[in-house]
């Protein structure tokens, strides 16, 4: 089987019952399909799963276009003052997201909304429980084959908050594809050849569909890789703010390599750990380049920088600081929810997750050298020294 963007769009249009009016996104999908076809050979099951997922996400996007065509008032509702939660992958962004999810003043993407975003929930509230049940079934069926380790590797709860990956899949502009698939050419193209603006407009539209006829609340939108496109995000969301976590990049590298290895093993017959290691070194290095470039640019003050270790140790204090910077107060009931969640979810509750750079053929000395400027700029400690 050869994955073909034209065929995928045609099938998605058929499912959505609407013609695609966003040809700019086709180039993104074509680049992804080329990489999936040529960078590394998916297993037969992995290829079938990739095709199925790509069709579903394009049908979600085109279905959203149909809803806007039928109800143009949806697109007139603004996305007010969204907070984009980002940081290097595996730097505590999910933990950070869960703290925001304890705050009644924000709305976050739910796990079931990622998988089944249409129709807009307010239009068909009776389908919500069915969608939640479907999401649980899909997650159980597709979870990697190491569930006892995966629970420690990635924080996840049924009907919990989710990241924006699925919505950026709609625009075929999700850097996380490279964690699921061995597609180095796609990742490089994403940074050097892709125009992410159409994808982030599609992302915005999906948020507008979800919030339609609902209580208006600011969105807290988590995706580590949002940091790659902060300039673009500000074009789409001029009132956006960013909250960025920072963790020891050496630990981040080892952790993302472990996550990538785990995810790819469900899609490939064989996965070379050393290949994963080299790819993830490049992956993290390119993310750091984007952070450092934005940090010296004219919009640098739009980012609130968050120390991962302080966040875990004292989330109440750190969240108060974040609230102050983004211009909101810290009500007692909200802070009680935040600190209560921390007490109920202590470190290690969901298991332990061991990983080292050596497992992936990487040298700590080389990683330290490559990440030195980033570590110095944000005063990031070495995690192993803190634990020792």
N, C-alpha and C positions, 0 to 999 in steps of 0.2 A: 504494500500500500504506500502511495506517495501522498502526503498531505498537501492540499491545494487550496489556497486562499479563495479563489474564485468559486470553487465548489462549496466550500464552507459557508460563504456569504449567501450563495443561492439556497442552500438548505436552511440557513437561518431565516432568510426572507420568507421562505415557504412556511416555516413554523410560526413566525410572527404574524404572517398575513399582511405584510407591509414591505414596500420597497425601501432599500437603504438609501439614505440621502447624505451619508458621510463618507464619501470616497477617500478622503484623506486618511482614514483609519485603515484602509485596505493595504496601504504600503507597510504599515506596522505589522499587520497580520501576515503579509507576504514574507517579510523578513524573518518572522518567527517560524513560519512553515519551512522556509529554506534551511534555517538552522536545525530544526528538528529532523529534516530529511537528510542532512549532510554532516552535521557535527559529530554525531554518535548514533549508533543504531539502537533504537528503542526495541524492547521485547515486543512480541506480537500483542500481548495484553496491554503493554504500555502505549503502543501506538494507537490501539483502539480506544483506550481511555483518553488519550490526548485529543483525538478527533472528536470524541463525544463531548469533552469539556469545551473545546473551541467552538463547536456549533452552539452549545447551550449559551455560552457567554455572548456570542454574536446575536443570538435570538433575543437575549435579554436586552441588549443595546437597541436593536431594531424595534423590539416591542415597546421600549421606552419612547422611541421616536413616534410610534403610532399613538401612544397615549397623549403625547404633547400635541400631535396633529389634531386629535379629537377634542382635547381640552387645553388650548393654548394658554389659559390662565395659570396653569401649573408652572410654566417657565417664567411667569412674571413675579413669582414669589422669591424674594432674595434669600440668600444664605448669609445670615448676619453674623459677623464676628466669629467665624469658625476658628477653632484651635487645632492645629495640625501637630500631632504627637509623633515625633520622629527621633532618629538617632541611629548609630550604627546597628545593623541587625544583631540581635542577642545582647543589647546593651540595657535591657530592662524596660523596653517600650511597652511590652504587654503588661507588666506589673504596674507601670505608670497609668496605662489605660484603665486597668481595673480600679485604680484609685479615683480616676475621673468618673468612672461608672457608679461610684457611690454618691455622686453629687447630683441631686434632683434637678439642678438648673441646666444640665446638659443632656443632650440626646446623643447616643452612640449607635453605630451600626450593630444590629444583633446577628448572631450566627445564622439564624434562619433567613434573615433578610439577605445575607450574602448569597445563599444558595438559591433562594426563590424570591427575588425582589418584586416580582409582578404577580398580580395587580397591586397598585398602591394599597397598603394595609387598610386605610380608612374606607376604601371603596368596598372591600370584601372582608369585614372583620371575622366572619365565620370561618374563613379559610386559614386564619392565622394558626390555630391549633393544629390543623392538618399540615401546614408548612413546617411547624416546629417538629412534629413527629417525623416528617420526611427528612428533615435536616438531621435528626438524631440517627435515623437509619443509614443515611448516606455517610455520615461521619464514622459510624461504627464499621461500616463496610469498607471504607477507604483508608482507615487509620493504619499507619505502618505496622508491620508484623512484630514490633517490640513494644506492646502497649504499656508494660510496666515501666519501661524506660521513657517512653514518649510522654507519659503524664508528667514526668519530671523535666523533660526537655522543653515542653511547651505548655504554658498555662492555658487551659481551655475548660469551659463549663457549658453544658447544654443551656441554650438560651442566654448565654453570657454575651459580653460585647465582643465584636470581631473587628478585624482590620479591614483595610480598603482594597486588599489584593483582588478580590473578585470583581470589584467595580473598575479597577484599572485593567483587568483582563478584558473587559468589554472594549477598551481601546487598544488592546494588545500592547500595552506600555507598562507592564509590571516587571520590575527588575527581579522579583521573586521567582519568575519563571526559571531563572538560572539556578535556583536552589532545587527546584523540582526536576528540571531537565538539564542535560549536559549540552548547553547551547552557548558557548563562549562567543561565537560570532554575533549572535543576537544581542548579548549584553553589551558588547563593544558598539554595535550599531545603535543601540538604544541611547548611548551617551554621545555618539559622534554624528549619527545620520538621521536620527528620529526628530520629528517635530511633536513634542508632547502636548501641545495646546489642544488639538481636537480630543485627545483622550481625557484631559482634565475637564473639558467642557462636557463630555459624556458622563464623567464622574459627578460633576455638579448636577446635571440633569437627574441622575439617579437619586441624589439626595433630595432634590425637589419633589420627585415622585413619592419618596418615602414620607416626607413631611406634609404632603398635601392633605388639607382638612384636619391636620393634627395641631396640637398646641405648639406654638412657635417657641423653640429653644435653640440656643447655639449648639452647633455640632462640635464634638470632640472626636477627631478623626485620626486614628492610629494606623500608620504604616511606616516602618523604619525607612523605607526607600523614598518616601516623600522628599527627603533631604536632597535627592538628586535633581529635583525640579522646582526648587523654591521660587525661583524667578517666574516660572510659568504659573505656579499656583497664585502668586500675587497678581498676575494679569487677570486670572479668572475670579479671584477672591481678593479684591483690594483691601478689605478690612481684616484679612487673616492675620493670625499670630502663630508662631511656632514655639513649641516647647521641646527641647532636644536633650536627650539623656546622653551621658558620657560615662563609659566604663573602660577599664583597662583593655586596650585594643588587642593585646596578645590573647587575653581570655576570650574576647569577642571572636577572634579568628579561629581559635580552637573549637569554640561552641558552634559557630556557623558551619564549620567543616563537618562536625558531628551531625548537625541537623540535616545538612545537604546529603551526606552519605545515607542517612536513615531514609530520607524521602526518595532519593533516586533508586534505592534498592527495590522499591515497589514498582519501578517502571523499566528497569534494565535487568538483563540476565546476569550481568557482571558489572561491578563498579570498582574502579581502581581508586583506592583511598589516597594515593599520592597525587593522582590527577585532580581529585577533588581539592586536596590541599593547595596545590599551585593555583587552581582557579579561584579559590576563595581568598588567597593572599591578594591576587589581583583585584578581586571583587571588593574587598575591604579597602584596599589602597585607593581605588577609584572613588569610593564613597568619601573617604577622608579628603581627597582632592577637592571634591565639591563643597564639603564643609568649610575647608580653609579658604576657598575662593569666595564663597558667600560671606564669610566672616570679615573679609577685607573690603566688601562692597558697600554700596550706599544704603542697603536695606538691612544691614547687620543687626540693627537695634530691634528688628522684628522678632528676633529669636531670644527666648529665655533658656539659658543653659542650666542643666540639672545634673548634679553629681549623683550618680547611681547609688553609691555607697551611703551617702547621706539620706537619700530617698528611702532605701530599705531600712536603715537604722531608725530614722525618725520621720516617717511620712507626714505626720501632722505638721511639723515645723516646715518641711520643704514645701508642702502643698500651700501653706499660708503664704510663703514667699512667692510661689508661682501665681497664686491668686492676686497678690498685690501687683505684680508686674503686668498681668493681663488686664488689670483694672476692675477686679471684682472683690467683694468682701469674703469673709470666711465664717459663715454662720455656725453657731454651736452644733446644730443638728447635723450639718454636713460634716463637720470635723469629727463628730462622734461616729458617724458612719465610716469615715476613712480610717480612723484609728481602730475601730472595732473590726473592720475587715482584716487589718494587719494582724491583730491578735488571733483571729480565727484561722489565719493562713500563714503560720510561721514557716521560716525557711526549712525545707526538708519534708514538709507535710506530705507532698505528693511524690516523694521518693528522691533519690539522689541521681545525679547525672555526671558521670566521670568522663573526662576527655583530656587529651594532651596534644600538643603540636606534633610530637614525635609519631603519633598514630598516623599522621598524614604526611610524613616525610618532610616536615618543616623544621627550620632552625629558629629557636627563640631569639638568638643573637641577630639574625637577619631581620626578623620581624621587628625587634626593638629598634634597629637602625632605621628601618623604613617608616616607623610610626613615631619617631622621636619628636619631631616638630609638633605633631598633633598632641602628643602627651604633654609636652611642655606648655603649649598654648592654653590648654584647659586644665592644667595642674592635676592630671589624672594619676592616681597612685598605682603602684604595681600590686595586683590583687594577691599574689602569692605571699608578698611581704606582709600584707594586712592579716592574712590567715595564720601565718607562722607564729 
